[in-house]
């Protein structure tokens, strides 16, 4: 099976712009979770989607949003970018919703740089 | 703030030695997981231990969990240069019907050949 893929791998934006990141889960996996990784804050959970519905949400402002399509692919959007949004954004897929007892399979990440 | 704090932040050992990393957390958990990350890439799931388990093994990995002390340890035996990576503990916590996976700050392990 192909692994979790994320596009693009690298992205450079300027403050105030918006960005959309994409994640394709492993075939058959219906849950997609998103995480932000920064040197200062470490790895933080953003949200989880299952069956096109957001099931769990971390403590991030409303500028961070996401959606999931019927084929389980997910997109994450960040509006009005700030310098502090520069990070590695990781997505992970697993078979079931909210069941972190399932192994989560991570993609390689999208490195976002905000100038 | 992060749920988990790992100790040490960095660890350097010789190939063949054992490596032990510790994780402490603050709130009650459903389970605790360990992940490895190579140089800013995606994470690889290593092992999961449930809150009612005390010890678990997987190959060269041994994980212990002490819920009374809110701590866990990861032991890698007979380390190899390829084990060089950052290791993170992650705790699954519940808040009402919501669940969240919260990561620790990580331990950077360097295995010298």
Interface residues (C-beta under 8 A of the other chain):
Chain A: X4 X33 X35 X41 X42 X43 X44 X45 X55 X56 X57 X58 X88 X90 X92 X98 X100 X101 X103 X104 X105 X106 X107 X108 X109 X111
Chain B: X2 X30 X31 X33 X35 X40 X41 X42 X43 X44 X45 X48 X50 X88 X90 X92 X98 X99 X100 X101 X102 X103 X104 X105 X106
